[in-house]
Amino acid sequence: APPRIESLSIVRDPFNASRELLSFLVKDGESGVAQVRVRERAWVSWGDWKLAANTAYLLNKNAWAIEMRATDSLGNETAEIIYNWPIAWQKFGNLLIITALLFVIGKIAQRKLV
């Protein structure tokens, strides 16, 4: 059986309130957890996989999606994605505002051409 992700959450860094950590607990009762890797999505594409050596991983402050993948000593894998909704809403809200502005500017330009 693959490792079990028992806990996965985004929490404030207790030493620096402006930073966030990915807090996790992974267990594998058969062969043991061999490695845990994390990658982040700050815009559209995913970043590179990085090894998470502790049960807390320091996040990029612009990451809105985080994928964690755990592998046991037999090569079995399990993965989970968690979303940082305040950052996601901020990014997509900004994108929506820019799209609306471009639409309005396009309509104004069309009227001037007529």
C-alpha positions in Angstrom: 0.0 0.0 0.0 1.2 3.5 -0.7 2.1 6.0 2.1 -0.9 7.7 3.8 -1.1 11.5 4.0 -2.7 11.9 7.4 -2.5 15.6 7.6 -1.8 18.4 5.1 -2.4 22.1 5.8 -1.1 25.6 5.3 -0.1 27.3 8.5 1.6 30.6 9.6 5.3 30.3 10.4 5.5 30.8 14.2 8.8 32.6 13.8 7.8 34.9 10.9 4.1 35.8 10.6 4.5 37.0 7.1 5.5 33.5 5.9 3.5 30.3 5.5 4.5 26.7 5.9 3.1 23.5 4.5 2.6 21.3 7.5 2.2 17.6 6.9 2.2 14.1 8.4 2.9 11.1 6.2 2.9 7.5 7.5 3.7 4.2 5.9 3.5 1.2 8.2 4.9 -1.3 5.8 8.2 -0.2 4.3 8.5 3.3 5.7 8.4 6.7 4.0 11.5 7.1 1.7 10.9 10.7 0.6 8.4 13.5 0.4 8.6 16.0 -2.4 6.7 19.3 -2.9 6.1 21.6 -5.8 4.3 24.9 -6.0 2.2 26.7 -8.6 2.7 30.5 -8.3 1.1 31.3 -11.7 0.1 28.9 -14.4 2.8 26.3 -14.5 4.2 24.1 -11.7 7.6 24.7 -10.2 10.3 22.1 -9.8 9.9 19.3 -7.3 11.8 19.9 -4.1 12.7 17.5 -1.3 10.8 18.2 2.0 13.1 16.9 4.7 10.9 18.0 7.7 7.3 17.9 8.5 7.0 21.6 7.6 8.0 23.1 4.3 8.5 26.9 3.8 6.2 28.0 1.0 6.8 30.6 -1.7 4.7 33.6 -0.7 3.0 33.6 -4.2 2.1 29.9 -4.3 -1.6 29.3 -4.7 -1.5 25.5 -5.3 0.9 23.1 -3.6 1.3 19.4 -4.6 2.9 17.0 -2.2 4.1 13.5 -3.3 5.2 10.8 -0.8 7.1 7.7 -1.8 7.7 4.7 0.4 10.7 2.4 0.3 9.0 0.0 -2.1 8.4 2.8 -4.7 4.6 3.2 -4.0 3.5 6.8 -4.3 0.6 8.9 -3.1 0.0 12.6 -3.9 -2.3 15.4 -2.8 -2.9 19.0 -3.9 -3.8 21.7 -1.5 -4.9 25.2 -2.4 -4.0 28.5 -0.7 -7.4 30.1 -1.4 -6.6 33.7 -0.3 -3.6 33.8 -2.8 -5.7 32.1 -5.5 -8.5 34.6 -5.2 -6.1 37.4 -5.2 -4.3 36.2 -8.4 -7.5 35.3 -10.3 -9.3 38.5 -9.0 -6.4 40.5 -10.5 -6.7 38.6 -13.8 -10.4 39.1 -13.9 -10.0 42.9 -13.4 -7.3 43.1 -16.1 -9.6 41.1 -18.5 -12.5 43.4 -17.8 -10.4 46.5 -18.3 -9.1 45.2 -21.7 -12.7 44.4 -22.7 -13.9 48.0 -21.8 -10.9 49.5 -23.6 -11.6 47.4 -26.7 -15.3 48.5 -26.7 -14.2 52.2 -26.4 -11.8 51.8 -29.3 -14.5 50.1 -31.4 -16.8 53.1 -30.8 -14.2 55.6 -31.8 -13.6 53.7 -35.1 -17.3 53.9 -36.1 
